[in-house]
């Protein structure tokens, strides 16, 4: 069984936005990827704000969790490194 579940995905021009639920910890996040500019955001969200951030992800870019080239957030890499 996959850990993350795609709850909703939409495409507008070169932008793909996905609302993701993590089965293990119950957290939600919005992923936004712009194929034209290469911008790639992963925004943690609460259940109360998930729909709003899903509709306007780039307005919330100040919450950005930068990703590595393999698609993992830097936070995931730091956690994995500290365990090793």
HELIX and SHEET records of a PDB file:
HELIX    1   1 UNK A   50  UNK A   55  1                                   6    
HELIX    2   2 UNK A   57  UNK A   63  5                                   7    
HELIX    3   3 UNK A   74  UNK A   83  1                                  10    
SHEET    1   A 4 UNK A   4  UNK A  12  0                                        
SHEET    2   A 4 UNK A  15  UNK A  22 -1                                        
SHEET    3   A 4 UNK A  28  UNK A  34 -1                                        
SHEET    4   A 4 UNK A  40  UNK A  45 -1                                        
END                                                                             
